[in-house]
Amino acid sequence: MTGFLIRLAISALGLWIAARFVPGIEIHEDTTLLLAALLLGVVNAVVRPVVVLLTLPVTLLTLGLFLWVVNAAMFGLVAALLDGFQVADFSSALLGALLVSVTSWFASSWVAPSGRVEVIQVRGRPRQRGR
């Protein structure tokens, strides 16, 4: 449960950054922000795999760059389903999807699957005795 809440907060942070810096993306309330993050997670878990499978030939032809278009389409779908979350055009959706993806990727690299924050410590090699 903790992992789910942390990932929801990470998605909400990405959406907030996108709404703040991308012209054409507007989120009117904080509750809309959290609902959009939740709905984006559901859409990415349910709809996106089907769309990725259907567009696999195009994705292979473009060496994976078409996945960015798929992400933008999922971003636009969430905006269409949720009142209070507007995306003006497809270029705004592309840039917003990029910002949310990069934010989620960066922040999720610090979170374990269990939801705990991971900290990697590098220690020096132990000294050998007798030398």
Buried (B, 14 or more C-beta within 10 A) or exposed (E): EEBEEBBBBBBBBBBBBBBEEBEBBBBEEEEBBBBBBBBBBEBBEEBBEEBBEEBEEEBEEEEEEBBBBBBBBBBBBBBEEBEBBBBEEBEBBBBBBBBBBEBBEEBBEEBEEEEEEEEEEEEEEEEEEEE
